[in-house]
Amino acid sequence: MINYTSYLEIARKVFEIESKAISGLSKIVDENFPEAVRSILESKGRVIVCGMGKSGIIGSKIAATLASTGTPSFFMHPGEAYHGDLGMVTAEDIFLALSNSGETDEVIKLIPFLKDNKNTLISLTGNKHSTLANSSDFHISVKVETEACPLQLAPTSSTTATLAMGDALAVTLMKVRNFQPENFAKFHPGGSLGRRLLNRVENEMTAKIPVTGCKSSILELITSISRGRLGLSLVEGERVGLVTDGDIRRAVENYGESVFSIKAEEIMTLNPVTVEIGTRMEDALSLMDSLSISSLLVKDNDKIVGVVKK
């Protein structure tokens, strides 16, 4: 039988230990942090993050966060670095080394090269007296009192603290650089934010719009909407309008069995909402949200050329 109470107590204890580890960082962070930020801001190179084992996994995330928030960065495995990947390191690059003990052999072996190459070395360790800390230009302490691991063996609180410190670096750099949503979107064109801020309506519109006439029957409208697969049909004739599948449903509710005798012009929306070519998707989506609609017609010099949907 599962002992839910016991399991929950263990989980809550882990959260307590790790939250204390993170909050403890604010007490030990010192002038090395702003100096490290300054060196990154002044650098013409990249931030190369390096770490072994669990520190390496955390390092990969820190590098990804830095890169996506305006600081060119990538992760380098220390073993691969020692066997040729150091050729990627230029003198302008900042080297950010992660090691809780500060004595990780694979990382320590890289120090002579970094010194000779005149790279600025920033380290995140839990031991300010370690070889790595003493060899660094700027050492940032991520010391924790207790690991969440009951054996005090598996990196838990220490990796969480290192990750938090990496986030602190990235966020500080973002704010100093006045990094804006538009900048973030440039590095995330595949995400929803990239879509909203980078794309224009012409990038996402469907140019082939189903069209019916003002005198079209309900059956003709349904056929047009179904074939177009956009949930709507443009109505053209003496007047221009739009009929959506929602309009069809409401017509059935309002007219009952006589619905098949009405024409498109009787249920269409006159002067449907449009946007011009060149409109940002952010503005188009905001307009749709404000009007509680799911599609917009796109115009180019008063000619309807497409439809864009949420």
Stockholm file with secondary structure:
# STOCKHOLM 1.0

chainA/1-310         MINYTSYLEIARKVFEIESKAISGLSKIVDENFPEAVRSILESKGRVIVCGMGKSGIIGSKIAATLASTGTPSFFMHPGEAYHGDLGMVTAEDIFLALSNSGETDEVIKLIPFLKDNKNTLISLTGNKHSTLANSSDFHISVKVETEACPLQLAPTSSTTATLAMGDALAVTLMKVRNFQPENFAKFHPGGSLGRRLLNRVENEMTAKIPVTGCKSSILELITSISRGRLGLSLVEGERVGLVTDGDIRRAVENYGESVFSIKAEEIMTLNPVTVEIGTRMEDALSLMDSLSISSLLVKDNDKIVGVVKK
#=GR chainA/1-310 SS CCCHHHHHHHHHHHHHHHHHHHHHHHHHCCTHHHHHHHHHHHCSSCEEEEECTHHHHHHHHHHHHHHHTTCCEEEECHHHHHTTGGGGCCTTCEEEEECSSSCCHHHHTTHHHHHHTTCEEEEEESCTTSHHHHHCSEEEECCCSCCSSTTSCSCSHHHHHHHHHHHHHHHHHHHHTTCCHHHHHHTCTTSHHHHHHHCBHHHHCBSCCCEEETTCBHHHHHHHHHHHTSSEEEEESSSCEEEEHHHHHHHHHHHGGGGGGCBHHHHCEESCCEEETTCBHHHHHHHHHHHTCSEEEEEETTEEEEEEEC
#=GC SS_cons         CCCHHHHHHHHHHHHHHHHHHHHHHHHHCCTHHHHHHHHHHHCSSCEEEEECTHHHHHHHHHHHHHHHTTCCEEEECHHHHHTTGGGGCCTTCEEEEECSSSCCHHHHTTHHHHHHTTCEEEEEESCTTSHHHHHCSEEEECCCSCCSSTTSCSCSHHHHHHHHHHHHHHHHHHHHTTCCHHHHHHTCTTSHHHHHHHCBHHHHCBSCCCEEETTCBHHHHHHHHHHHTSSEEEEESSSCEEEEHHHHHHHHHHHGGGGGGCBHHHHCEESCCEEETTCBHHHHHHHHHHHTCSEEEEEETTEEEEEEEC
//
